[in-house]
Structure formats: structure tokens, C-alpha cells
Amino acid sequence: MSRPSSKILYLLLGVIALGFCYTPGQQRKVLRAIGKELFNTSDHDFKKQVNNLYRSKLIKRKANKDGTITLTLTDKGKMKALTYKFEEIKLTNKKDWDGKWHIVFFDIPEKQRVARDVFRSKIKKIGFYELQHSIFAFPYECENEIEYIIETYKISKWVRFGILEKIDNDMYLRKFFGLQ
């Protein structure tokens, strides 16, 4: 992937990350990271990438009376768009628990910090219990949702998912999830 394309994707990732920020401090970190890339991207490179999206018929342009241009997704672009909406991802708490813990653990490198922080924040928000800084547990099936989040951020090589039948601090997890 060319350097300008990766910058555009980095900027888009940053915009998505803003949607998962829960505190002003997190928002400032993301905005700082976006700003550094934005100021290092020339107008020419940015326009070139937008034109590539236009030529591939994923977006369409509409000139406005005030001289601005509105970019919107075409039907083809909508088909390529992600079907899940991050804010709508929810994990279900079933009545019958099978006694197994669904564990997510990761070691995402510092250069992928924005994706790591957003991922951690998201799995906490959807209900995972934080066992350690990069190890989380949930009592019910959630593999599809986790795989979607992992693939969206392209962090699959640093994230693992598994099912655990026994853990020594089970009572804390049971209490957190209201399981007896």
C-alpha cells in the first residue's frame, strides 16, 4: 500500500477511534495522533486518494452552491462498508451459562497504540471483565463480535481468543457478571 493511502487509512482509523473515546484525555490523544498525520499529508496526496475512491466508484461527488463538495458513498461503496455499527455492538447475557469463560488477550505493539487503546476501550464497554491490562473475560459466546472488531482494526496477529473451563479467581468473575 502506498504511503499516502496508508495515511488516509490512518486518518480514517483515528476518526473511528474518536467515536470510542469516553474521556477528554483519550480524545486529546487521538486528535494529537490524527493531527500529526494530517499536517504531514500534502493536499495533493489527499486529493489523489479521494480521486482514486471516486474512480473506483465507491464515492460520488456533489458540488454545492457555496463552492464546497460533498462526498457520499455509492451503492457499491455501501456494499463495501462495514455492516456492523460499532456503537450498536452488544453482547447478550443469556440466562443459562455453560460454565466456560470466553477470554480475549492481546499484545498489540506501541506503534499500533491507537488501535490498541480503542480495542481495549471497546471490549470494556461491551461488557468484558478486565483480568489484567490485556486479558479480558466474558461468560457467554461472543466470538463473532470480537472477530469483527479485531478485523476492523487489522490487529488479528496480536490478539488471541479462547474458551477457558476453569480459572482460579472464578468467584470474582461470577460476582461481576451476576452468576451463581
C-alpha positions as CSV (number, residue, x, y, z in Angstrom):
1,M,0.0,0.0,0.0
2,S,1.4,3.4,-0.9
3,R,2.4,5.9,1.8
4,P,-0.5,8.3,1.0
5,S,-3.1,5.6,1.1
6,S,-1.8,4.3,4.4
7,K,-2.0,7.9,5.8
8,I,-5.6,8.3,4.6
9,L,-6.5,5.0,6.3
10,Y,-4.7,6.1,9.5
11,L,-6.7,9.3,9.5
12,L,-9.9,7.3,9.0
13,L,-8.9,5.0,11.8
14,G,-8.4,8.0,14.0
15,V,-11.8,9.4,13.2
16,I,-13.3,6.0,14.1
17,A,-11.3,5.9,17.3
18,L,-12.8,9.2,18.4
19,G,-16.2,7.5,18.5
20,F,-14.9,5.2,21.2
21,C,-13.2,7.8,23.4
22,Y,-15.0,8.1,26.7
23,T,-12.9,10.8,28.3
24,P,-11.5,14.1,27.1
25,G,-7.9,12.8,27.7
26,Q,-8.5,9.9,25.3
27,Q,-9.9,12.3,22.7
28,R,-6.9,14.6,23.0
29,K,-4.5,11.6,22.4
30,V,-6.4,10.6,19.3
31,L,-6.6,14.1,18.0
32,R,-2.9,14.6,18.5
33,A,-2.1,11.5,16.6
34,I,-4.5,12.5,13.8
35,G,-3.1,16.0,13.7
36,K,0.5,14.8,13.2
37,E,-0.5,12.7,10.2
38,L,-2.8,15.3,8.7
39,F,-0.2,18.0,8.8
40,N,2.3,15.6,7.2
41,T,-0.1,14.8,4.3
42,S,0.0,17.1,1.3
43,D,-3.2,18.4,-0.2
44,H,-2.1,16.8,-3.5
45,D,-1.8,13.3,-1.9
46,F,-5.1,13.7,-0.1
47,K,-6.9,14.7,-3.3
48,K,-5.2,11.9,-5.2
49,Q,-6.5,9.3,-2.8
50,V,-10.0,10.8,-2.8
51,N,-9.9,10.7,-6.7
52,N,-8.9,7.0,-6.5
53,L,-12.0,6.3,-4.4
54,Y,-14.1,8.3,-6.9
55,R,-12.7,6.4,-9.9
56,S,-13.4,3.1,-8.2
57,K,-17.0,4.3,-7.9
58,L,-17.1,3.9,-4.1
59,I,-17.9,7.5,-3.6
60,K,-19.7,10.2,-5.6
61,R,-19.1,13.9,-5.5
62,K,-21.7,16.7,-5.4
63,A,-20.8,20.3,-5.9
64,N,-22.6,22.6,-3.5
65,K,-23.7,26.2,-4.3
66,D,-21.4,27.6,-1.7
67,G,-18.4,26.1,-3.5
68,T,-17.9,23.1,-1.2
69,I,-18.0,19.5,-2.3
70,T,-20.0,16.7,-0.6
71,L,-18.7,13.2,-0.8
72,T,-21.1,10.3,-0.3
73,L,-21.0,6.6,-0.6
74,T,-22.4,5.0,-3.8
75,D,-24.4,1.8,-3.7
76,K,-21.1,-0.1,-4.5
77,G,-19.5,1.8,-1.6
78,K,-22.3,0.9,0.8
79,M,-21.8,-2.7,-0.1
80,K,-18.2,-2.4,0.8
81,A,-18.9,-0.6,4.0
82,L,-18.9,-2.5,7.3
83,T,-22.3,-3.9,8.2
84,Y,-21.9,-3.6,12.0
85,K,-22.0,-0.2,13.6
86,F,-19.6,-0.1,16.4
87,E,-21.9,1.7,18.8
88,E,-24.5,-0.9,18.3
89,I,-22.3,-4.0,19.1
90,K,-23.8,-5.6,22.1
91,L,-23.1,-8.9,23.8
92,T,-26.0,-10.9,25.1
93,N,-26.2,-12.1,28.6
94,K,-28.0,-15.5,28.3
95,K,-29.9,-17.0,31.3
96,D,-28.1,-20.3,31.1
97,W,-24.3,-20.1,31.5
98,D,-22.3,-23.2,30.4
99,G,-19.6,-22.6,33.0
100,K,-17.0,-21.6,30.4
101,W,-15.2,-18.2,30.2
102,H,-14.5,-16.6,26.8
103,I,-11.1,-15.0,27.1
104,V,-9.5,-12.3,24.9
105,F,-5.8,-11.5,25.3
106,F,-3.5,-9.3,23.3
107,D,0.0,-7.9,22.9
108,I,-0.5,-5.0,20.4
109,P,2.7,-3.1,19.8
110,E,3.2,0.5,20.7
111,K,3.2,1.6,17.1
112,Q,-0.4,0.4,16.9
113,R,-1.3,2.3,20.1
114,V,-4.4,4.0,18.8
115,A,-5.9,0.7,17.7
116,R,-4.8,-1.0,21.0
117,D,-6.4,1.7,23.1
118,V,-9.6,1.7,21.1
119,F,-9.8,-2.1,21.2
120,R,-9.3,-2.2,25.0
121,S,-11.9,0.5,25.5
122,K,-14.4,-1.2,23.2
123,I,-14.3,-4.6,24.8
124,K,-14.6,-3.0,28.3
125,K,-17.6,-1.0,27.0
126,I,-19.4,-4.1,25.6
127,G,-19.1,-5.9,29.0
128,F,-15.8,-7.8,29.3
129,Y,-14.2,-8.1,32.7
130,E,-10.5,-6.9,32.8
131,L,-8.5,-9.7,34.4
132,Q,-5.2,-7.9,33.6
133,H,-4.4,-4.9,31.4
134,S,-4.5,-7.0,28.2
135,I,-6.6,-10.0,29.3
136,F,-10.4,-9.9,29.4
137,A,-13.2,-12.4,30.2
138,F,-16.8,-12.8,29.3
139,P,-19.2,-15.7,30.3
140,Y,-21.1,-16.1,27.0
141,E,-20.5,-16.7,23.3
142,C,-19.0,-13.6,21.7
143,E,-16.6,-14.8,19.1
144,N,-18.3,-13.2,16.1
145,E,-18.3,-9.7,17.7
146,I,-14.7,-10.0,18.8
147,E,-13.5,-11.2,15.4
148,Y,-15.3,-8.3,13.7
149,I,-13.6,-5.7,16.0
150,I,-10.2,-7.4,15.5
151,E,-10.6,-7.4,11.7
152,T,-11.8,-3.9,11.6
153,Y,-8.6,-2.6,13.2
154,K,-6.4,-5.1,11.4
155,I,-4.9,-6.4,14.7
156,S,-5.5,-10.1,14.3
157,K,-1.9,-11.0,14.5
158,W,-1.7,-9.6,18.0
159,V,-5.0,-10.7,19.5
160,R,-6.0,-14.2,20.7
161,F,-9.4,-15.6,21.7
162,G,-10.2,-18.8,23.5
163,I,-12.5,-20.6,25.9
164,L,-11.4,-21.4,29.4
165,E,-13.2,-24.0,31.5
166,K,-11.5,-23.3,34.9
167,I,-9.9,-20.3,36.4
168,D,-8.7,-19.8,40.0
169,N,-10.5,-16.4,40.6
170,D,-13.8,-17.6,39.3
171,M,-15.7,-16.1,42.3
172,Y,-14.8,-12.5,41.2
173,L,-15.9,-13.1,37.7
174,R,-19.1,-14.7,38.8
175,K,-19.9,-11.8,41.1
176,F,-19.1,-9.3,38.4
177,F,-21.5,-11.0,35.9
178,G,-24.1,-11.9,38.5
179,L,-23.7,-15.6,38.1
180,Q,-24.2,-18.1,40.9
